[in-house]
Amino acid sequence: MAKARKILKRVRAVGNIRTVTKTMEMVASTRFRRAHVRAVAARPYTDRLSDLVGDLVERCGQDMLRHPLLTEPEHLHRDVLLVITSNAGMCGGYNAALLSVAAARYKQLTGAGYEVLLWVAGRRGLGYLRFRGFPIDRALTGFDHQPAFAPAAELAEELMTDFAAGRISGLEVAYTQYLPSGRQSAVIAQLLPLTYTAPPTPPGLIPPPYELVPSAQAILDKLLPATVRLRLYQCFLDAAVTEQLTRARAMRSATENADEMLHDLTITYNRVRQAQITTELAEILGGSAEVS
């Protein structure tokens, strides 16, 4: 009977865990849908603004345009590596894959002679990098599963000011990119100095001429900072989407494993209980035979 009680105790424990994982899956799924709507809604603006800047620079020529956000400071090798991780766990290999890529990039930059300022958003990344002995220059707070534009824009303004003043030579962001197919990939994105690509022109189509008022330089002074702010915000949005998606998948897998364990434990309990009942009946029948 003791073995049957032990199995029942384990069944209750697995059932409690299943309740937790199922609840976490539902919460993560709800958060994913909300974050997905925001990320998908912001991406066309980010892509179109990048295309507009690329087209403008391509038309005017880089020699005609001078802007501090487009040029890396000379004789300075001090980059900021911003790593965006999660505050909570239970999201499978989300943080492990990202931190592996970020650590490899950090070692690559330092090996090339760069001074790397490591900025980290997310408690999981902070704990991992501190445990591994990486020097963290700044821990960023104020970013959760619903990143707002204002903190991201404020952070971008600070970094652009440092870059234009020659205090840093570049900004790279390590985050998990959300792809339209629903897949995710840990990537390193360069935000400063700004890179641009002119949108492709269909064959046989002559691009219409632009009349730039007041001037191309004045327009870039508005568009380039907006591009950096929006790109950084898009990084935080992608990170939030992929985090919730990975957590929902991990919790779904844990719930399915708990269901399998409950099924196996129930079968084992029934067999043990049946064997105990058979043994008790045999003892009863044997005792009545001796009495008669």
C-alpha positions, 0 to 999 in steps of 0.5 A, spaced: 500 500 500 505 504 501 508 504 494 501 506 491 501 512 496 507 514 493 505 513 486 499 518 488 503 523 491 507 523 485 501 524 481 498 530 485 505 533 484 506 532 476 498 535 476 500 541 480 506 542 475 502 541 469 497 546 472 503 551 472 505 550 465 499 550 462 497 557 465 504 560 463 503 557 456 496 561 456 499 567 459 505 567 454 501 566 448 496 572 450 503 576 451 505 574 444 499 576 440 499 583 443 507 583 442 506 581 435 501 586 433 506 591 435 512 589 432 508 587 425 505 594 425 512 598 426 516 594 421 513 597 415 515 604 418 522 602 420 523 598 413 520 604 409 524 609 413 531 606 411 529 605 404 527 613 404 534 614 407 538 609 402 534 612 396 536 619 398 543 618 400 544 614 393 541 620 389 545 625 392 551 622 393 555 620 399 560 626 398 555 631 397 552 629 404 556 630 411 552 627 417 556 625 424 551 618 424 554 616 417 561 616 419 565 612 424 570 617 428 577 616 426 582 613 431 577 611 436 575 604 437 570 604 443 564 600 441 557 599 445 555 592 445 547 592 447 545 585 449 537 585 449 535 579 454 529 577 458 527 578 465 524 572 466 526 564 465 522 558 463 523 560 455 527 554 453 534 556 449 532 563 448 537 566 452 542 561 451 542 562 444 543 569 444 548 570 449 552 565 446 552 570 440 553 576 444 559 573 448 562 570 441 562 578 438 564 581 444 571 576 444 571 578 436 571 585 438 576 585 443 581 581 439 581 586 434 583 591 439 576 594 440 574 597 447 567 594 448 562 597 453 557 592 455 550 594 456 545 589 458 538 589 458 534 583 462 536 580 468 537 573 465 543 576 461 546 580 467 546 574 471 549 570 466 554 575 463 556 576 471 557 569 472 562 568 466 566 574 468 564 579 463 565 586 465 558 590 465 558 597 464 551 598 464 545 595 466 539 597 463 532 597 466 525 600 464 524 594 459 519 589 460 515 584 456 511 590 453 517 595 451 515 602 450 517 607 444 519 613 449 525 609 453 528 606 447 528 613 444 531 616 450 536 611 450 537 612 442 538 619 443 544 618 449 547 613 444 547 618 438 550 624 442 556 619 445 557 617 437 557 624 434 561 627 440 566 622 439 566 618 445 564 611 442 565 609 435 559 604 434 553 601 436 551 594 435 545 590 438 545 583 440 537 581 440 533 575 437 530 577 430 523 575 429 522 573 422 515 573 418 515 565 417 515 565 425 522 563 426 527 567 430 534 568 430 539 571 434 543 576 430 548 582 431 545 588 428 549 595 427 546 601 428 551 606 429 554 608 424 548 608 420 548 603 414 543 604 408 541 600 402 538 604 396 531 600 394 532 596 388 529 600 382 525 595 377 528 594 370 525 599 365 523 604 370 526 611 371 526 614 378 522 620 378 526 626 380 526 629 387 526 637 389 529 637 396 526 643 400 530 646 404 536 641 402 538 634 402 542 635 409 537 638 412 532 633 411 537 628 413 538 631 420 531 629 421 531 622 418 537 619 420 536 620 428 529 618 427 532 612 423 536 610 429 530 611 434 526 606 430 531 601 429 533 600 436 525 600 438 524 595 433 530 591 436 526 591 443 519 589 439 522 583 436 526 581 442 519 581 446 515 577 441 521 572 440 521 571 448 514 570 449 513 565 443 519 561 445 516 561 452 509 559 450 512 553 446 517 551 452 511 551 456 506 547 451 512 542 451 512 541 458 505 541 459 505 535 454 510 531 457 506 532 464 500 529 460 505 523 458 507 522 465 500 522 468 498 517 463 504 513 465 503 514 472 496 512 472 497 506 468 502 504 473 498 506 479 492 501 477 497 495 476 500 496 483 493 497 486 490 491 482 496 487 484 495 489 491 487 487 491 489 480 488 494 479 494 489 481 499 483 477 496 488 471 496 490 472 503 482 472 505 481 466 501 487 462 504 485 464 511 478 462 510 480 455 507 484 454 514 478 456 518 474 451 515 
